[in-house]
Amino acid sequence: MPISRRTVLKTAVGAGVVAAIPAVPYAKWVSTDRSRPDPILAKPSTESGSQWSNWSGTERAYPETISVPESEATLAEFIGNSTGQIRPVGSGHSFSGLVPSDGTIVDLSRFSGLIETDRETKTARIWAGTRLRQGARQMAEQGLGMMNLPDIDVQTFAGSFATATHGTGAGLSALHDHVIGMRMITPSGDIVDIDRETNPELFQAAKVSLGALGVITSYDLQLRDTYSLNRRVEIRGTEDILDSAQDQFENHRHFEFYFVPNSPLSAEIMLNEYEGEPFSPAVSEDDDELLVALEGLRNHLGWAPWLRKAAVQTFFPTGEIENSGDEYWRMLTSSRPSKFHEMEYHIPLEEGFKALRVIVDLMNSNPNNYFPMEVRQTAGDDAWLSPFNDGPRISIAVHAAHTERYDHFFTEVEPIFRKYGGRPHWGKLHSLTYAELSELYPRISDFVELREQMDPTGRMLNTHLSTLFQPRV
Amino acid sequence: MKRIVLLVVFSAVILGGSWFALNGTIGPEKVPEPTAADIAFADTATPTNQELTAVYDRSCRSCHALDGTGAPLTGYAPDWTARLNARGGLGALVVSARKGFKEMPAMGLCNDCSDANFEELISFMMKGQN
């Protein structure tokens, strides 16, 4: 977004200097320690020296091996002839502990790229380890496109489907809903082709399965003709955005907004299809600039809410700050230059807007909060473990900077999400175990039963997955 | 009241600007912004070697071919020269790829890459050709 980090930092730092008048509250505020203790203890390297960490650094592992198999046959042979723990990894973008293993982490990076496409049926087969941006680009070269994409496009197809990753759009379902078939290597080493007709139960279980049923090597996808999107970004009054959000979701193919805590302004993003050439290429770098600016204002003006709000109102632009158009996969996604921690819950539509107001009040009640909160909407689908399998939901995501504490996610925010019937994003921070999940997912006991049949020794389970899928843990 | 607030804020800018100029530690290295042509080049550049292209495509391209990700841009020499100078050469960049650096995960999304592979990939990205 077109705001100069330097300008805002100068403002913020300068205001700190001016604050020499009320020196005591300023000094107290700037000395606030918001750093989070590193929960991961240093551990000597294993004999293999293998180490793995997720993108945000919340999860770390020292596996015996990180295996990068080169073919389905090699992988099937390895799984069939071994007995140890196996956890598949995509790009490591999940915040939750889906991947860590003391055994083998299977990296599907070599299962990468588009295998084949059918222009008539608008379908494609793609290797499961393909990263979203790479796959979308290759599909577009064939004239085909995905219905929707999430914010982050470094994720693999397998990782995003396995965690029910979604984008935004009142009429658009999550990514996994467009899977029409897949190939899986089971925990016993068998290669199984799965689709809705031949094995309907496994199909509905495997679409969102957190890598707990086996290692999926390829997907068949229902696509559409590729398309272009016009993206408009507007900065408006926070209250105005909150009041109009429900209508905005209905009015645009994609709509989302970023509520900025302790700020009179927030941002909304609208994307709609258009026909024509690309125009005004989007600039992604300034999203990071905005974050730095908001942090600077928090750091130096958090002690004086009226001055902080006045600075935002005075120095931040308002109205339309971006109007650009390009291929859909260039407009919907981007890499995130700043690391952060995130908790996201999906809340039934009717309760979602009520929950939103409560969370907004909570975030505004603490002047330490500055990191924008993202609000999106996703249509329903029918995968057993899809958070959206009982209808459309509003997704509310709270964030904290990578270096800062986020314990309030669990103590203050999560209880509100749960009160309003929220289901957690499988790849983001949450504290739920089987006991709570069994109240939220009617088919989770069927999933657990199927998982136990397919993997009786539990070799696909690590500590985190055991808490999710083992009723006795 | 609003005028008083603005006066305070604008005074702050002036004072803060002085402080900022003296301090000068905020912000990234001074690398000129890539032009539209640089960005367009990065978007499409791939190695001539097909094997290397496959690895570049799956492991590097999502971040390095896109401006604004924080990763040095493929084919944009100023981004790479600044890092080479700051860290002491190609070998140091290979170590960064292996161990991870800032937003880049350890092994740079290429767990099967050797140091020689990283060197080849970095050499390609520095020039946008191999």
Contacts between the chains, C-beta under 8 A, distances in Angstrom:
chain1	res1	chain2	res2	distance
A	5	B	27	7.3
A	6	B	20	7.7
A	6	B	26	8.0
A	6	B	27	7.1
A	7	B	13	7.9
A	9	B	16	7.8
A	9	B	20	6.9
A	9	B	26	6.0
A	10	B	13	5.5
A	10	B	16	4.7
A	10	B	17	4.8
A	10	B	20	5.3
A	11	B	9	6.3
A	11	B	12	6.0
A	11	B	13	5.3
A	11	B	16	6.4
A	12	B	16	7.1
A	13	B	16	4.1
A	13	B	19	5.7
A	13	B	20	5.9
A	14	B	11	7.4
A	14	B	12	3.4
A	14	B	13	5.0
A	14	B	14	6.7
A	14	B	15	4.7
A	14	B	16	1.9
A	14	B	17	6.4
A	14	B	19	7.0
A	14	B	20	7.8
A	15	B	8	7.4
A	15	B	9	6.5
A	15	B	12	3.8
A	15	B	16	6.7
A	16	B	12	7.7
A	16	B	16	7.1
A	17	B	12	6.6
A	17	B	15	4.2
A	17	B	16	5.7
A	17	B	19	5.9
A	18	B	8	5.9
A	18	B	11	5.8
A	18	B	12	4.6
A	18	B	15	6.2
A	51	B	106	6.7
A	52	B	106	7.7
A	53	B	100	7.5
A	53	B	105	6.8
A	53	B	106	6.5
A	55	B	105	6.2
A	66	B	111	5.0
A	68	B	111	5.0
A	68	B	112	3.9
A	91	B	109	6.2
A	92	B	105	6.0
A	107	B	111	4.6
A	107	B	112	7.6
A	109	B	58	5.6
A	109	B	59	6.5
A	109	B	109	6.8
A	109	B	110	6.6
A	109	B	111	6.5
A	109	B	112	6.8
A	110	B	58	7.8
A	110	B	112	6.8
A	112	B	54	7.2
A	112	B	57	7.2
A	112	B	58	4.0
A	113	B	54	7.4
A	113	B	57	7.2
A	113	B	58	7.3
A	129	B	58	7.3
A	130	B	58	7.2
A	131	B	58	6.5
A	131	B	62	5.1
A	131	B	109	7.8
A	132	B	62	8.0
A	133	B	61	7.5
A	133	B	62	4.5
A	133	B	66	7.9
A	134	B	57	5.6
A	134	B	58	6.3
A	134	B	61	6.5
A	134	B	62	6.4
A	153	B	62	6.2
A	154	B	62	4.7
A	154	B	63	6.7
A	154	B	109	7.4
A	281	B	36	7.2
A	281	B	39	7.5
A	283	B	67	7.9
A	283	B	68	6.6
A	284	B	66	7.3
A	284	B	67	7.1
A	284	B	68	3.7
A	284	B	69	7.3
A	285	B	67	6.7
A	285	B	68	3.5
A	286	B	68	7.8
A	287	B	68	7.8
A	288	B	68	7.5
A	288	B	70	7.4
A	306	B	5	7.2
A	307	B	5	6.8
A	307	B	8	6.8
A	307	B	9	7.1
A	310	B	2	7.7
A	310	B	5	4.4
A	310	B	6	7.2
A	310	B	9	6.2
A	311	B	9	5.6
A	314	B	6	6.3
A	314	B	9	6.0
A	315	B	9	7.9
A	334	B	66	7.2
A	334	B	68	7.3
A	334	B	69	7.4
A	335	B	62	6.5
A	335	B	63	5.1
A	335	B	66	6.2
A	335	B	69	3.9
A	335	B	70	7.7
A	335	B	71	7.6
A	335	B	103	8.0
A	336	B	103	7.9
A	337	B	68	6.8
A	337	B	69	5.5
A	337	B	70	3.7
A	337	B	103	6.2
A	338	B	70	7.9
A	338	B	103	7.9
A	339	B	103	6.4
